[in-house]
């Protein structure tokens, strides 16, 4: 149900027109318009997931979660983990230190075979207004977060070989470290 505002344009695909930004469309409609040019069967839902409608996710094969609100995220995770749905949750924590950005980009996976690590890796607190929400240089970190999530999904689908079966991956910006943890036994 979120509007596509100017700050979203810095980290979204495409280049919105000035007219689009003056009368912002809903994010879901903007993104549907872009991705419908190269994909079929995109069905936008112009509402936020919450306790009243989280059941819509029941029966999904796979779900990507990218949200800041902790309470609805907890409800989504509980529903998905109660069934056989695998999912990936992405997030990042960015701070300003010595005039530069530092932080961590995270991709955490939950599958029916491995769920015990998830609550240790993922915060269910509501996001604070931090450097992430104000700095336009975050586009590449959003892209990295999304790319790592899609790679993880493709590993689970068997597209890529998955030697480690990691269920948590973090990239630390200032140390340029990509670490995997919580492997499936």
N, C-alpha and C positions, 0 to 999 in steps of 0.2 A: 504493500500500500504506500510505499515511499515515493516521493516525487524525485525526479532526476534533476538535481540542482547543479549549479556551476562547479562546485567542488567535486562532484561525482565525475564530471567530464575529464578530469585530469587522470583518472585511473580506470576509465572505461574504454572499450573498443570504439572506434569510429571518432568522428568529429561532429558534434552537434552544431546546428546552425544557431546564430544569435536568436532567431525567432523561437527555436525550440527551448532555449534557455530563458527567454522572457516569459513564456507560458510553458513551464516545464511539464512534460508528460510524466506518467508514472514510470519508475525505473523498469518495471517488468514490461511495459509496452515499448519503451525505447529499445530495450535489449531484444525483445521479440522481433521488432522490425529489422534490426541488424542481422540477427542469426537466421531469420526466416529466408534470407536471401541465399543461404547455402545449406539449410537443413529443412526437413519436413517434420510435421507432427510436433510442433512446439505449441504448447497450450498454456498461455499465461494465466496466472491466478492473481488478481490484484487485491490481495489481502495478506495480512501478516498471519503466520502460523501461531496458534495459541492453544490453550487447553480445550477450547470449544471446537476446533477444527483439526487438531493434530491427527485425528483418526484417518484423515485423507492420505497419510503416508503409509498406512497399513497395507501390506502386500507389495510394496515397492521392492525391486530387486536390489537397488543400490541408491544411496542418498548422499549428496554432498551438502555439508552444513557450513555456512559462513555467516555467523550472526553474533552480535554483541550482547543482546539481551539474555541474561543468565537464566531467568525463570522459564521462558518458553523453550530455551535450548535444553534445559533439564527435562522438560516434559517430552520433547522430541526424542532425546536420547533414551529415556525410559521406555517409550513406545517401541522404538526400533530395537532396543536390546531385549525386549520381551518376546520378540519374534525372531525370525531368521534373516532379517535384513542386515547386510553389511553397509557400513557408511564411513565416510571420512569427514573429520571436522578440521577446519583450518583456522589459524589465528596468528596474530603477531603482537608483540609488545615492543613499542618503539619509544625511545627517550632521547632527549637532547643532552649531550655531555661534551663540555669544552667546545660548544658551538657546532658540533657535528651530531648526526643521528647515529644511534647505536640501538641494538635490540636483537630480537630473535623472531624468526619466521617458523611456524610450527604446522605440521601435518600429522594428525593422529587418526589411526584407523581402528575400527571396531568390527570384528567379524564374529559369527557364532562360535568359532573355534577359539577366539581370544578376545575377552572383554574386560578382564580383571584390572588392566592397567589404565583404562580410560579415565576414570575419575581422578587418578593421580597426575595425569598429564594435562587435563583440560580444566580451565576455570569456568565456573558457572556464575561468577560475579558479573554485574553489569559493567561494561567498559567505561572507563573514565575519559574525559575530554583531554587527550594527550597529543603528542606530536603527530601521531597517525592521522588524526582527524583534521589537522590544519596544514600539513606540509605536502605540497604538490609533488615532491620528489619521491613519493611512495609508489608511484605507478609500477616501477620495476619490481618492487617487493610484492605487490599484489600479483603481478604476472608470475613471479617465481613461486609464490604460494599456490596459485592455481595450477601451474605446470607440475609441481611436485604432487599435488592431489590427483591430477589426471594420470600421471605416471604410476602412482600407487594403485589406482583403479585398474589401469591396464595390466599391471602385474597380477592383480587378483583375477582378472579375466583370462590370464594366460598369454597375453599378447607379448609381454616382456618376461624374460626369465627372472625368477625371484629366488635368489640364492639365500638371502637372509630372512625373508618373511617378516621384516620389521613392521611394527605397528605404531611407531612414533619416530618422526624425523624432524630434526631442527636444524636450521641454518642460522649461525651466529654471524651478524654483519661485521663487527669490528675484528673478529678473529678469522673470518672467512672459513668457518668450520661447518661442515655438513655431517651431522651425527645421526646414527640410527640406534634405536633402542627397542626394548620390549618385543623381542622376536617370538614368533610362534613356536612352541615346542612340538 
